[in-house]
Amino acid sequence: MSLPKAIAVLAALALALGLTACANREFIAEHGSPPPATPGLNAWIVSGRAIWHTDDGGAGWTRQLERAPRQLVGIAFADASHGWAVGTHGLILATTNGGVSWKAQASSGPHLWQVACVDARHVWAIGPAGELVSTTDGGASWHTQVVPGVAHSTSGDVGLAFADARRGWVAAGHLIWRTSDGGATWTVQRRRPGEWLAAVACSDARHAWAVGKAGDDAPLVLATSDGGATWQRQHVGRAGLSYGNFALSAVACSGDRLAWAGSSSQQLLTLTSDGGRTWQVERLPGASVYAMAAADAGHVVFTTNGQPILFSGDGGLTWNASGKTHWLDDAAQGVAAISMGTE
């Protein structure tokens, strides 16, 4: 199915079904049934010092790395072969074979909490005070700098996203920065004291979302369709209906119309299928969102504050729980997802 058709189908389903179906809530509350096997839907998660992988949409998992040298926090894949995992004290692990083997590329320096890559050569990772490391040769060499003005965070609330080898964003505190030279220099695009931003995602060099908490304690979604020249706040939920005070802490997107955001402080997930004109909200009893990744327009995965790992094959309308029984030694942190021809 083409992306425009997929978007149209998902938008129609979202309008018809909504995200507050009782069956979906009951399923989430009970951790539901495992995902159906979806060959070609790859996902990786980091949990403690381990890396886990599924190649069938969460129906089955394999531990690819038993024990990294230190705690792992973030993971990203450019394609089904090339990926990077980052963690404390500058730990960077890389794979060129889909995670069958992992090799340390750096093992000292600042803590690294988020990692982004756009191909097999261009990778960036960022730490709690804006410490940025980057490579343009697949990790043979790494360069260190600092994104100026990032306030130190002890909770990992620093967002990082790149659209291509030159253009990307960092979101943290009340600021959004943009680079157009691969991270060599950064310019503040938005400064709004009182806001708190935790995550950012982009589908291309023009379309991006940043999420967090507004000054009025409402969930905050900011969107740009012009590369960040302007950022517009988007309303979460139905007009006239308040979901209380909560922060959004994770975001993922596919194309310029589909985006998902979740909260680690409240058990809520929100979805748009129309570029942010409307955001539907779903309550997730027992499942706070930690990290999110979209493999394509239909396939989305997020980690929770423990288990399960939740997968959707219909753009977030319904979810299946991977890992109903205890199998992780530590809570899952970062997640990456790649689709290889799933339908």
KOLZAFI-307328 format. One record per residue (C-alpha): residue in three letters; x, y, z. Coordinates in steps of 0.001 Angstrom, whole numbers. Example, Ala and Ser with C-alpha at 12.3 -4.5 7.8 and 13.67 -1.06 7.14 Angstrom:
! residues 2
<r code="ALA" X="12300" Y="-4500" Z="7800"/>
<r code="SER" X="13670" Y="-1060" Z="7140"/>
! end
This chain:
! residues 343
<r code="MET" X="0" Y="0" Z="0"/>
<r code="SER" X="1391" Y="3434" Z="-901"/>
<r code="LEU" X="2016" Y="5984" Z="1842"/>
<r code="PRO" X="-777" Y="8369" Z="687"/>
<r code="LYS" X="-3258" Y="5493" Z="628"/>
<r code="ALA" X="-2047" Y="4282" Z="4020"/>
<r code="ILE" X="-2500" Y="7755" Z="5472"/>
<r code="ALA" X="-5999" Y="8004" Z="4028"/>
<r code="VAL" X="-6949" Y="4617" Z="5441"/>
<r code="LEU" X="-5544" Y="5392" Z="8871"/>
<r code="ALA" X="-7244" Y="8782" Z="8956"/>
<r code="ALA" X="-10570" Y="7200" Z="8092"/>
<r code="LEU" X="-10109" Y="4518" Z="10719"/>
<r code="ALA" X="-9163" Y="7081" Z="13328"/>
<r code="LEU" X="-12282" Y="9099" Z="12559"/>
<r code="ALA" X="-14525" Y="6046" Z="12595"/>
<r code="LEU" X="-13122" Y="4220" Z="15598"/>
<r code="GLY" X="-11430" Y="6889" Z="17722"/>
<r code="LEU" X="-8805" Y="5990" Z="20279"/>
<r code="THR" X="-11049" Y="5475" Z="23272"/>
<r code="ALA" X="-12543" Y="2107" Z="22408"/>
<r code="CYS" X="-13386" Y="95" Z="25509"/>
<r code="ALA" X="-11883" Y="-3040" Z="24014"/>
<r code="ASN" X="-8549" Y="-1315" Z="23509"/>
<r code="ARG" X="-8494" Y="-28" Z="27083"/>
<r code="GLU" X="-9390" Y="-3444" Z="28473"/>
<r code="PHE" X="-6676" Y="-4998" Z="26366"/>
<r code="ILE" X="-4035" Y="-2580" Z="27586"/>
<r code="ALA" X="-5129" Y="-3056" Z="31199"/>
<r code="GLU" X="-4653" Y="-6810" Z="30908"/>
<r code="HIS" X="-1498" Y="-6501" Z="28793"/>
<r code="GLY" X="-3399" Y="-8119" Z="25984"/>
<r code="SER" X="-2412" Y="-10849" Z="23571"/>
<r code="PRO" X="991" Y="-10984" Z="21881"/>
<r code="PRO" X="1428" Y="-9329" Z="18488"/>
<r code="PRO" X="772" Y="-11442" Z="15416"/>
<r code="ALA" X="3971" Y="-12457" Z="13652"/>
<r code="THR" X="4853" Y="-9766" Z="11097"/>
<r code="PRO" X="7927" Y="-10905" Z="9142"/>
<r code="GLY" X="10162" Y="-7998" Z="8187"/>
<r code="LEU" X="9126" Y="-5721" Z="11056"/>
<r code="ASN" X="12361" Y="-5280" Z="13006"/>
<r code="ALA" X="12676" Y="-3598" Z="16392"/>
<r code="TRP" X="15476" Y="-3300" Z="18898"/>
<r code="ILE" X="15323" Y="-2221" Z="22537"/>
<r code="VAL" X="17979" Y="-1530" Z="25138"/>
<r code="SER" X="17305" Y="-2749" Z="28664"/>
<r code="GLY" X="19989" Y="-2302" Z="31281"/>
<r code="ARG" X="23133" Y="-3605" Z="29609"/>
<r code="ALA" X="21294" Y="-5841" Z="27155"/>
<r code="ILE" X="20066" Y="-5370" Z="23582"/>
<r code="TRP" X="17014" Y="-7296" Z="22393"/>
<r code="HIS" X="15783" Y="-7759" Z="18820"/>
<r code="THR" X="12617" Y="-8929" Z="17074"/>
<r code="ASP" X="12311" Y="-9524" Z="13341"/>
<r code="ASP" X="8601" Y="-10405" Z="13385"/>
<r code="GLY" X="6930" Y="-7413" Z="14993"/>
<r code="GLY" X="7361" Y="-8458" Z="18602"/>
<r code="ALA" X="5975" Y="-11993" Z="18362"/>
<r code="GLY" X="9383" Y="-13309" Z="19393"/>
<r code="TRP" X="12530" Y="-11725" Z="20821"/>
<r code="THR" X="16225" Y="-12627" Z="20840"/>
<r code="ARG" X="18819" Y="-11206" Z="23207"/>
<r code="GLN" X="21554" Y="-9983" Z="20868"/>
<r code="LEU" X="23888" Y="-8600" Z="23516"/>
<r code="GLU" X="24027" Y="-10092" Z="26984"/>
<r code="ARG" X="26070" Y="-7532" Z="28865"/>
<r code="ALA" X="27414" Y="-4238" Z="27574"/>
<r code="PRO" X="30269" Y="-2602" Z="29495"/>
<r code="ARG" X="27877" Y="-39" Z="30998"/>
<r code="GLN" X="24234" Y="975" Z="31089"/>
<r code="LEU" X="22578" Y="1484" Z="27700"/>
<r code="VAL" X="20022" Y="4254" Z="27223"/>
<r code="GLY" X="19428" Y="4987" Z="23524"/>
<r code="ILE" X="19396" Y="3073" Z="20233"/>
<r code="ALA" X="18857" Y="3971" Z="16558"/>
<r code="PHE" X="19062" Y="2152" Z="13232"/>
<r code="ALA" X="19645" Y="3696" Z="9801"/>
<r code="ASP" X="18524" Y="515" Z="8043"/>
<r code="ALA" X="18110" Y="-3143" Z="8933"/>
<r code="SER" X="21899" Y="-3614" Z="9138"/>
<r code="HIS" X="23463" Y="-441" Z="10558"/>
<r code="GLY" X="22674" Y="638" Z="14109"/>
<r code="TRP" X="24132" Y="2315" Z="17166"/>
<r code="ALA" X="23427" Y="2035" Z="20888"/>
<r code="VAL" X="24647" Y="4603" Z="23424"/>
<r code="GLY" X="24853" Y="4810" Z="27190"/>
<r code="THR" X="26642" Y="6060" Z="30254"/>
<r code="HIS" X="30221" Y="7368" Z="30316"/>
<r code="GLY" X="30367" Y="7824" Z="26557"/>
<r code="LEU" X="29565" Y="4242" Z="25609"/>
<r code="ILE" X="28878" Y="3796" Z="21880"/>
<r code="LEU" X="28244" Y="371" Z="20359"/>
<r code="ALA" X="27780" Y="-218" Z="16631"/>
<r code="THR" X="26560" Y="-3033" Z="14420"/>
<r code="THR" X="26757" Y="-3556" Z="10666"/>
<r code="ASN" X="24830" Y="-6846" Z="10600"/>
<r code="GLY" X="21526" Y="-6025" Z="12248"/>
<r code="GLY" X="22809" Y="-6620" Z="15751"/>
<r code="VAL" X="24226" Y="-10120" Z="15311"/>
<r code="SER" X="27446" Y="-8605" Z="16639"/>
<r code="TRP" X="28169" Y="-5288" Z="18347"/>
<r code="LYS" X="31492" Y="-3459" Z="18534"/>
<r code="ALA" X="32479" Y="-602" Z="20841"/>
<r code="GLN" X="33394" Y="2560" Z="18930"/>
<r code="ALA" X="33869" Y="4772" Z="21977"/>
<r code="SER" X="33840" Y="4007" Z="25679"/>
<r code="SER" X="34694" Y="7195" Z="27530"/>
<r code="GLY" X="33307" Y="10706" Z="27692"/>
<r code="PRO" X="29987" Y="12254" Z="28733"/>
<r code="HIS" X="26863" Y="10223" Z="29335"/>
<r code="LEU" X="24908" Y="9778" Z="26096"/>
<r code="TRP" X="21130" Y="9543" Z="26269"/>
<r code="GLN" X="19836" Y="9916" Z="22707"/>
<r code="VAL" X="21202" Y="8809" Z="19337"/>
<r code="ALA" X="20087" Y="9582" Z="15776"/>
<r code="CYS" X="21335" Y="8368" Z="12387"/>
<r code="VAL" X="20274" Y="9010" Z="8795"/>
<r code="ASP" X="22468" Y="6521" Z="6940"/>
<r code="ALA" X="25396" Y="4182" Z="7550"/>
<r code="ARG" X="27862" Y="7059" Z="7945"/>
<r code="HIS" X="26157" Y="10000" Z="9678"/>
<r code="VAL" X="25349" Y="9542" Z="13374"/>
<r code="TRP" X="24852" Y="11895" Z="16328"/>
<r code="ALA" X="24429" Y="11284" Z="20070"/>
<r code="ILE" X="23709" Y="13780" Z="22823"/>
<r code="GLY" X="24167" Y="13907" Z="26589"/>
<r code="PRO" X="22368" Y="15547" Z="29508"/>
<r code="ALA" X="23980" Y="18970" Z="29152"/>
<r code="GLY" X="24098" Y="19218" Z="25377"/>
<r code="GLU" X="27316" Y="17279" Z="24888"/>
<r code="LEU" X="27129" Y="16179" Z="21267"/>
<r code="VAL" X="29279" Y="13553" Z="19556"/>
<r code="SER" X="29032" Y="12927" Z="15827"/>
<r code="THR" X="30587" Y="10898" Z="13049"/>
<r code="THR" X="30560" Y="11201" Z="9268"/>
<r code="ASP" X="32396" Y="7947" Z="8614"/>
<r code="GLY" X="30220" Y="5383" Z="10337"/>
<r code="GLY" X="32023" Y="5703" Z="13646"/>
<r code="ALA" X="35661" Y="5300" Z="12588"/>
<r code="SER" X="36140" Y="8721" Z="14180"/>
<r code="TRP" X="33943" Y="10751" Z="16517"/>
<r code="HIS" X="33943" Y="14491" Z="17099"/>
<r code="THR" X="32798" Y="16145" Z="20328"/>
<r code="GLN" X="31182" Y="19537" Z="20839"/>
<r code="VAL" X="28439" Y="21142" Z="22944"/>
<r code="VAL" X="25071" Y="22498" Z="21871"/>
<r code="PRO" X="25211" Y="25864" Z="23668"/>
<r code="GLY" X="22576" Y="26646" Z="26254"/>
<r code="VAL" X="21259" Y="23156" Z="27027"/>
<r code="ALA" X="20483" Y="23122" Z="30751"/>
<r code="HIS" X="21732" Y="20011" Z="32520"/>
<r code="SER" X="18994" Y="17422" Z="32909"/>
<r code="THR" X="19110" Y="14467" Z="35262"/>
<r code="SER" X="16059" Y="12797" Z="33746"/>
<r code="GLY" X="17147" Y="12343" Z="30133"/>
<r code="ASP" X="14867" Y="15053" Z="28763"/>
<r code="VAL" X="16954" Y="16035" Z="25745"/>
<r code="GLY" X="15463" Y="15442" Z="22303"/>
<r code="LEU" X="17543" Y="14835" Z="19172"/>
<r code="ALA" X="16413" Y="14277" Z="15561"/>
<r code="PHE" X="18029" Y="14573" Z="12126"/>
<r code="ALA" X="16294" Y="14692" Z="8754"/>
<r code="ASP" X="19435" Y="14220" Z="6663"/>
<r code="ALA" X="23191" Y="14595" Z="6932"/>
<r code="ARG" X="22960" Y="18372" Z="7406"/>
<r code="ARG" X="19664" Y="19324" Z="9034"/>
<r code="GLY" X="18496" Y="18419" Z="12519"/>
<r code="TRP" X="17033" Y="19630" Z="15805"/>
<r code="VAL" X="17657" Y="19501" Z="19540"/>
<r code="ALA" X="14811" Y="20219" Z="21974"/>
<r code="ALA" X="15397" Y="20658" Z="25705"/>
<r code="GLY" X="14068" Y="22879" Z="28467"/>
<r code="HIS" X="12366" Y="25889" Z="26909"/>
<r code="LEU" X="14500" Y="25935" Z="23755"/>
<r code="ILE" X="14584" Y="24392" Z="20281"/>
<r code="TRP" X="17838" Y="24508" Z="18314"/>
<r code="ARG" X="18408" Y="23750" Z="14625"/>
<r code="THR" X="21532" Y="22939" Z="12637"/>
<r code="SER" X="21952" Y="23090" Z="8861"/>
<r code="ASP" X="25592" Y="21981" Z="8764"/>
<r code="GLY" X="25472" Y="18557" Z="10345"/>
<r code="GLY" X="25751" Y="19837" Z="13897"/>
<r code="ALA" X="28828" Y="22038" Z="13562"/>
<r code="THR" X="26773" Y="25088" Z="14559"/>
<r code="TRP" X="23372" Y="25480" Z="16208"/>
<r code="THR" X="20811" Y="28291" Z="16128"/>
<r code="VAL" X="17957" Y="28788" Z="18600"/>
<r code="GLN" X="14657" Y="28698" Z="16709"/>
<r code="ARG" X="12268" Y="28977" Z="19651"/>
<r code="ARG" X="12704" Y="30277" Z="23181"/>
<r code="ARG" X="9695" Y="30238" Z="25509"/>
<r code="PRO" X="10414" Y="30394" Z="29266"/>
<r code="GLY" X="7964" Y="28296" Z="31222"/>
<r code="GLU" X="7776" Y="25559" Z="28619"/>
<r code="TRP" X="9516" Y="22229" Z="29092"/>
<r code="LEU" X="10523" Y="20163" Z="26062"/>
<r code="ALA" X="11671" Y="16554" Z="26250"/>
<r code="ALA" X="11638" Y="15024" Z="22770"/>
<r code="VAL" X="11668" Y="15865" Z="19071"/>
<r code="ALA" X="11056" Y="13883" Z="15873"/>
<r code="CYS" X="11119" Y="14796" Z="12185"/>
<r code="SER" X="9917" Y="13178" Z="8992"/>
<r code="ASP" X="11959" Y="15391" Z="6656"/>
<r code="ALA" X="13820" Y="18691" Z="6702"/>
<r code="ARG" X="10589" Y="20719" Z="6846"/>
<r code="HIS" X="8295" Y="18735" Z="9143"/>
<r code="ALA" X="9057" Y="18143" Z="12822"/>
<r code="TRP" X="7304" Y="17836" Z="16165"/>
<r code="ALA" X="8594" Y="18703" Z="19636"/>
<r code="VAL" X="6724" Y="17668" Z="22779"/>
<r code="GLY" X="6752" Y="18368" Z="26489"/>
<r code="LYS" X="4730" Y="20476" Z="28907"/>
<r code="ALA" X="3384" Y="24009" Z="28507"/>
<r code="GLY" X="3585" Y="26809" Z="31016"/>
<r code="ASP" X="-53" Y="26206" Z="31929"/>
<r code="ASP" X="838" Y="22562" Z="32770"/>
<r code="ALA" X="-1066" Y="21255" Z="29738"/>
<r code="PRO" X="542" Y="18754" Z="27371"/>
<r code="LEU" X="2614" Y="20607" Z="24787"/>
<r code="VAL" X="2928" Y="19703" Z="21101"/>
<r code="LEU" X="4806" Y="22070" Z="18814"/>
<r code="ALA" X="4932" Y="21505" Z="15048"/>
<r code="THR" X="6743" Y="23054" Z="12112"/>
<r code="SER" X="6163" Y="22634" Z="8389"/>
<r code="ASP" X="8799" Y="25139" Z="7258"/>
<r code="GLY" X="11972" Y="23728" Z="8752"/>
<r code="GLY" X="11470" Y="25483" Z="12061"/>
<r code="ALA" X="11120" Y="29049" Z="10788"/>
<r code="THR" X="7835" Y="28950" Z="12687"/>
<r code="TRP" X="6588" Y="26564" Z="15379"/>
<r code="GLN" X="2879" Y="26273" Z="16100"/>
<r code="ARG" X="1311" Y="24854" Z="19248"/>
<r code="GLN" X="-1220" Y="22092" Z="18527"/>
<r code="HIS" X="-4135" Y="21297" Z="20806"/>
<r code="VAL" X="-4149" Y="17843" Z="22418"/>
<r code="GLY" X="-7580" Y="16273" Z="22849"/>
<r code="ARG" X="-11074" Y="17367" Z="21907"/>
<r code="ALA" X="-12119" Y="21002" Z="22110"/>
<r code="GLY" X="-13416" Y="21857" Z="25556"/>
<r code="LEU" X="-12136" Y="18627" Z="27124"/>
<r code="SER" X="-9197" Y="18750" Z="29518"/>
<r code="TYR" X="-6994" Y="15784" Z="30249"/>
<r code="GLY" X="-5452" Y="17404" Z="33296"/>
<r code="ASN" X="-1871" Y="18414" Z="33858"/>
<r code="PHE" X="665" Y="16101" Z="32291"/>
<r code="ALA" X="3819" Y="16205" Z="30219"/>
<r code="LEU" X="4577" Y="14451" Z="26954"/>
<r code="SER" X="7996" Y="12812" Z="26983"/>
<r code="ALA" X="8269" Y="10808" Z="23734"/>
<r code="VAL" X="7321" Y="11399" Z="20105"/>
<r code="ALA" X="7548" Y="9581" Z="16769"/>
<r code="CYS" X="6270" Y="10401" Z="13294"/>
<r code="SER" X="5825" Y="8996" Z="9794"/>
<r code="GLY" X="5475" Y="11417" Z="6907"/>
<r code="ASP" X="3995" Y="14857" Z="7450"/>
<r code="ARG" X="574" Y="13742" Z="8750"/>
<r code="LEU" X="1069" Y="10880" Z="11191"/>
<r code="ALA" X="2610" Y="11413" Z="14620"/>
<r code="TRP" X="2369" Y="9807" Z="18043"/>
<r code="ALA" X="3336" Y="11148" Z="21480"/>
<r code="GLY" X="3238" Y="9645" Z="24942"/>
<r code="SER" X="3734" Y="10486" Z="28598"/>
<r code="SER" X="5984" Y="8818" Z="31145"/>
<r code="SER" X="4330" Y="10713" Z="34001"/>
<r code="GLN" X="748" Y="9847" Z="33053"/>
<r code="GLN" X="-581" Y="6750" Z="31327"/>
<r code="LEU" X="-1608" Y="8541" Z="28143"/>
<r code="LEU" X="-917" Y="8239" Z="24435"/>
<r code="THR" X="-1942" Y="10767" Z="21782"/>
<r code="LEU" X="-2136" Y="10405" Z="17995"/>
<r code="THR" X="-2696" Y="12587" Z="14951"/>
<r code="SER" X="-3410" Y="11424" Z="11408"/>
<r code="ASP" X="-4003" Y="14883" Z="9917"/>
<r code="GLY" X="-734" Y="16679" Z="10556"/>
<r code="GLY" X="-1758" Y="17833" Z="14019"/>
<r code="ARG" X="-5027" Y="19594" Z="13315"/>
<r code="THR" X="-6552" Y="17122" Z="15761"/>
<r code="TRP" X="-4905" Y="14940" Z="18407"/>
<r code="GLN" X="-6849" Y="12020" Z="19888"/>
<r code="VAL" X="-5973" Y="10819" Z="23381"/>
<r code="GLU" X="-6011" Y="7256" Z="24684"/>
<r code="ARG" X="-5577" Y="6303" Z="28327"/>
<r code="LEU" X="-3222" Y="3360" Z="28886"/>
<r code="PRO" X="-3804" Y="1822" Z="32333"/>
<r code="GLY" X="-558" Y="375" Z="33611"/>
<r code="ALA" X="1600" Y="1552" Z="30714"/>
<r code="SER" X="3483" Y="4845" Z="30817"/>
<r code="VAL" X="5316" Y="5634" Z="27566"/>
<r code="TYR" X="9119" Y="5783" Z="27763"/>
<r code="ALA" X="10349" Y="5756" Z="24152"/>
<r code="MET" X="8681" Y="5476" Z="20734"/>
<r code="ALA" X="9627" Y="4557" Z="17181"/>
<r code="ALA" X="7680" Y="4351" Z="13923"/>
<r code="ALA" X="8785" Y="1825" Z="11327"/>
<r code="ASP" X="6302" Y="3168" Z="8760"/>
<r code="ALA" X="2809" Y="4675" Z="8591"/>
<r code="GLY" X="1165" Y="1630" Z="10132"/>
<r code="HIS" X="3761" Y="84" Z="12432"/>
<r code="VAL" X="4579" Y="1803" Z="15715"/>
<r code="VAL" X="6260" Y="501" Z="18858"/>
<r code="PHE" X="6828" Y="1972" Z="22295"/>
<r code="THR" X="8478" Y="922" Z="25510"/>
<r code="THR" X="6688" Y="1290" Z="28821"/>
<r code="ASN" X="7804" Y="1770" Z="32404"/>
<r code="GLY" X="8584" Y="-1942" Z="32530"/>
<r code="GLN" X="6745" Y="-4459" Z="30442"/>
<r code="PRO" X="5094" Y="-5018" Z="28044"/>
<r code="ILE" X="6475" Y="-3554" Z="24816"/>
<r code="LEU" X="3491" Y="-2356" Z="22787"/>
<r code="PHE" X="3153" Y="-2791" Z="19009"/>
<r code="SER" X="547" Y="-1444" Z="16612"/>
<r code="GLY" X="11" Y="-2514" Z="13020"/>
<r code="ASP" X="-2740" Y="-4" Z="12241"/>
<r code="GLY" X="-1116" Y="3300" Z="13082"/>
<r code="GLY" X="-1999" Y="3253" Z="16772"/>
<r code="LEU" X="-5697" Y="2382" Z="16656"/>
<r code="THR" X="-5115" Y="-933" Z="18442"/>
<r code="TRP" X="-2132" Y="-2352" Z="20303"/>
<r code="ASN" X="-678" Y="-5763" Z="21041"/>
<r code="ALA" X="1548" Y="-6437" Z="24032"/>
<r code="SER" X="4910" Y="-8087" Z="23529"/>
<r code="GLY" X="6383" Y="-9567" Z="26687"/>
<r code="LYS" X="3352" Y="-10335" Z="28818"/>
<r code="THR" X="5478" Y="-12505" Z="31088"/>
<r code="HIS" X="8596" Y="-11121" Z="32750"/>
<r code="TRP" X="11620" Y="-11434" Z="30488"/>
<r code="LEU" X="13568" Y="-8199" Z="30846"/>
<r code="ASP" X="16122" Y="-7821" Z="33624"/>
<r code="ASP" X="15678" Y="-4017" Z="33587"/>
<r code="ALA" X="13129" Y="-1568" Z="32247"/>
<r code="ALA" X="13337" Y="-1010" Z="28496"/>
<r code="GLN" X="14725" Y="2387" Z="27536"/>
<r code="GLY" X="15433" Y="3278" Z="23920"/>
<r code="VAL" X="13706" Y="1645" Z="20946"/>
<r code="ALA" X="14327" Y="1568" Z="17181"/>
<r code="ALA" X="12143" Y="140" Z="14423"/>
<r code="ILE" X="12708" Y="-670" Z="10747"/>
<r code="SER" X="10149" Y="-2077" Z="8301"/>
<r code="MET" X="11281" Y="-4300" Z="5449"/>
<r code="GLY" X="8280" Y="-4559" Z="3157"/>
<r code="THR" X="5557" Y="-5199" Z="5778"/>
<r code="GLU" X="2014" Y="-4471" Z="4682"/>
! end
